[in-house]
Amino acid sequence: MIFSPVLADAFPDALILTGAGATFNSDITTGGEISVAPSSGTAKVRFTSQGTGSEVFTVNGQIPGVSNTGFAIRNETDSRNDLQIRNNGEVTIANGLTLTDGNLVVAAGHGIDFSAQTATSASGASTTSELLDHYEEGTWTPILIASGYTFQYNNTTVGTYVRVGRLVHINGYLRLSHVPSGTGAISMKMGGFPFTISNTNFASYTAGVIIVEGSGSFFSGTPALRPNKNETRAEIFNIVAGSSPVTSLTPSNLTSAREFEFQLTYHV
């Protein structure tokens, strides 16, 4: 069907479209807008490229095949809605989205929803979330904590972190410039974490790797980090063989200035 546009002398702002068996209410407004409103059916503008095998696209004032008013760009050749915009602002794209520049910005509290995937079917496993709603990376300042003790550091104290969803991975390094001052066998913790550890029992059921270096005597065994739930720190433990395989590391164990290198992954 071919329509012939005519600018009427009596209506200088009007665009009249005529065609066999169709009636259109159409005009060009003084603001430069083109309006197409058929007396029946769905308003659409049709675009056809030239050449063999060319495809036909239409811009529709309603989403074809969907019981919902809205807007759609439809590939008529393949009977596919390439772009749909519903009345509530929801947008559906048929076949991928490519950004040639700029970033995809997601509102706070939202993210990428993976609920269309097939969740785990392993025995005893259950899915609690399929929404990826957080990504962040940056730096933080690690500190040693022990009640009644004072720690002094040199200028190379540094920490980095990456957070993906509820999972946080931290790395850190600090070096004491002096032996800690204080008294008592108080457990020592690594603190200053960028996010508070989850307030659940399972939050402590993990361990981080820590290397303690320095001259002089120290202690036998292997040091490790164990997160403290609902806090921004982890206790430093000494893993040794024997009847009490896990003991806390205390400042009194540090008989010389020491270096601490560590990494830990925990939930928030």
Secondary structure as GFF3:
##gff-version 3
##sequence-region A 1 268
A	DSSP	beta_strand	4	6	.	.	.	ID=ss1
A	DSSP	beta_strand	16	19	.	.	.	ID=ss2
A	DSSP	beta_strand	22	28	.	.	.	ID=ss3
A	DSSP	beta_strand	34	38	.	.	.	ID=ss4
A	DSSP	beta_strand	44	48	.	.	.	ID=ss5
A	DSSP	beta_strand	56	62	.	.	.	ID=ss6
A	DSSP	beta_strand	69	75	.	.	.	ID=ss7
A	DSSP	beta_strand	80	86	.	.	.	ID=ss8
A	DSSP	beta_strand	91	93	.	.	.	ID=ss9
A	DSSP	beta_strand	112	113	.	.	.	ID=ss10
A	DSSP	beta_strand	131	132	.	.	.	ID=ss11
A	DSSP	beta_strand	135	140	.	.	.	ID=ss12
A	DSSP	beta_strand	143	145	.	.	.	ID=ss13
A	DSSP	beta_strand	158	164	.	.	.	ID=ss14
A	DSSP	beta_strand	167	175	.	.	.	ID=ss15
A	DSSP	beta_strand	189	191	.	.	.	ID=ss16
A	DSSP	three_ten_helix	201	204	.	.	.	ID=ss17
A	DSSP	beta_strand	208	213	.	.	.	ID=ss18
A	DSSP	beta_strand	222	227	.	.	.	ID=ss19
A	DSSP	beta_strand	233	239	.	.	.	ID=ss20
A	DSSP	beta_strand	246	248	.	.	.	ID=ss21
A	DSSP	three_ten_helix	251	253	.	.	.	ID=ss22
A	DSSP	beta_strand	259	267	.	.	.	ID=ss23
###
